[in-house]
Every structure is written in C-alpha cells, then in structure tokens.
Amino acid sequence: MTNPELPELKVEQQRENGTLVCKLSGWLDPNTSPDLLCKVDLTDVRSLVFDMANVEYVFSSGLRVLLIFQKMMEEAGGNIRLINVPEQIKSVFEDTGLDKLLDAKA
C-alpha cells in the first residue's frame, strides 16, 4: 500500500532495438531509488536513456542510483544518457561534478 504523504517515482519503459527509454516522473529519493534499481531490466540493453522531464527532485540517493546504472552500462559495453533534464536538477549535477560523469541534456 502506498503512503499518500510520500513522494512517488513513476517509471514508464519502452524498448526498441537495444535501447531502453525510461520516462521518470516524481521524486528520486531514498524511498524511490531502490525501486528504480528493481524496476529497470537491462537485459539486452545497449543504450539506456532516462527521460527526466517530469522529475521534480533528485536526492543524493538518486544520484547514486544513476551512477550505479552508468557503471552497469559501462561494464556491459553500453551507454547511458539523461534527457530533458530540468534546470534545477541539472544544476545539482553541475554542483556535484556529476555533469562530467553523466551525459545529461536539457
């Protein structure tokens, strides 16, 4: 049962020709980050794309999960991209130096 007071993260996934696009909406926080790791199946994925257009907030735990996905994709010979990153979230990447590690585009 979902607690209506806790922010949620919704994940819509679409696969095509080795690319997995995950449209995220909501918060990427300590409560939702582990769910994201469980929901995304990287089997036969060469390119992982996170569409961040509807992400409202990213906590440090969310940043950690994105880095975990990056490491998993690099080990599998694939890549990861973040698209439609809102400015307030892009500034978090810049402030932490993750903009140099993750391919994040507005």
C-alpha positions as CSV (number, residue, x, y, z in Angstrom):
1,M,0.0,0.0,0.0
2,T,1.3,3.4,-1.0
3,N,1.7,6.2,1.6
4,P,-0.1,9.2,0.1
5,E,2.3,11.6,2.0
6,L,5.5,10.2,0.5
7,P,6.5,11.4,-3.0
8,E,6.5,8.7,-5.6
9,L,8.5,7.9,-8.7
10,K,6.7,6.6,-11.7
11,V,8.7,4.7,-14.4
12,E,7.4,4.1,-17.9
13,Q,9.7,1.9,-20.0
14,Q,9.9,1.5,-23.8
15,R,12.3,-0.9,-25.5
16,E,13.4,-0.7,-29.1
17,N,16.5,-2.2,-30.9
18,G,18.6,-2.4,-27.8
19,T,17.6,0.9,-26.4
20,L,15.6,1.3,-23.2
21,V,13.9,4.6,-22.6
22,C,12.7,5.1,-19.0
23,K,10.4,8.1,-18.5
24,L,10.6,9.1,-14.9
25,S,8.1,11.3,-13.0
26,G,8.2,12.3,-9.4
27,W,11.0,12.2,-6.9
28,L,14.2,10.2,-7.0
29,D,14.8,10.0,-3.3
30,P,15.8,7.4,-0.6
31,N,12.4,5.8,-0.7
32,T,12.1,5.6,-4.5
33,S,15.7,5.0,-5.6
34,P,15.8,1.3,-4.6
35,D,12.6,0.8,-6.6
36,L,14.2,2.2,-9.7
37,L,17.0,-0.3,-9.5
38,C,14.5,-3.1,-9.2
39,K,12.2,-1.9,-12.0
40,V,14.7,-1.4,-14.7
41,D,15.8,-4.7,-16.5
42,L,19.0,-4.1,-18.6
43,T,18.8,-7.5,-20.4
44,D,19.9,-6.9,-24.0
45,V,20.1,-3.1,-23.5
46,R,23.0,-1.3,-25.1
47,S,21.7,2.2,-24.6
48,L,19.8,3.3,-21.5
49,V,18.0,6.7,-21.7
50,F,16.4,8.3,-18.7
51,D,13.8,11.0,-19.7
52,M,13.9,13.3,-16.7
53,A,11.3,15.9,-17.9
54,N,8.9,15.1,-15.1
55,V,11.4,14.5,-12.3
56,E,10.7,17.1,-9.6
57,Y,13.6,16.4,-7.3
58,V,16.7,14.3,-7.0
59,F,18.3,13.4,-3.7
60,S,21.9,12.1,-3.3
61,S,20.5,8.6,-3.2
62,G,19.0,9.2,-6.6
63,L,22.4,10.5,-7.9
64,R,24.0,7.3,-6.5
65,V,21.5,5.1,-8.4
66,L,22.1,6.9,-11.7
67,L,25.9,6.3,-11.2
68,I,25.2,2.6,-10.5
69,F,23.3,2.4,-13.8
70,Q,26.2,4.1,-15.5
71,K,28.6,1.6,-14.1
72,M,26.4,-1.3,-15.1
73,M,26.1,0.0,-18.6
74,E,29.8,0.7,-19.0
75,E,30.6,-2.9,-17.8
76,A,28.1,-4.2,-20.4
77,G,29.7,-2.1,-23.1
78,G,26.7,0.2,-23.4
79,N,25.9,3.8,-22.5
80,I,23.6,5.9,-20.5
81,R,22.0,9.3,-21.3
82,L,19.8,11.6,-19.4
83,I,17.5,13.8,-21.5
84,N,15.1,16.6,-20.8
85,V,16.8,17.3,-17.5
86,P,15.1,20.3,-15.7
87,E,17.4,23.2,-15.0
88,Q,17.1,22.8,-11.2
89,I,18.2,19.2,-11.4
90,K,20.9,20.0,-14.0
91,S,22.4,22.5,-11.5
92,V,22.6,19.7,-8.9
93,F,24.6,17.6,-11.4
94,E,26.9,20.6,-12.1
95,D,27.3,21.4,-8.3
96,T,28.3,17.9,-7.6
97,G,30.5,17.4,-10.6
98,L,28.3,14.6,-12.0
99,D,27.7,16.6,-15.2
100,K,31.3,15.5,-16.1
101,L,30.4,11.8,-15.5
102,L,26.8,11.6,-16.8
103,D,25.6,12.7,-20.3
104,A,22.8,15.0,-19.1
105,K,21.0,17.2,-21.6
106,A,18.3,19.8,-21.0
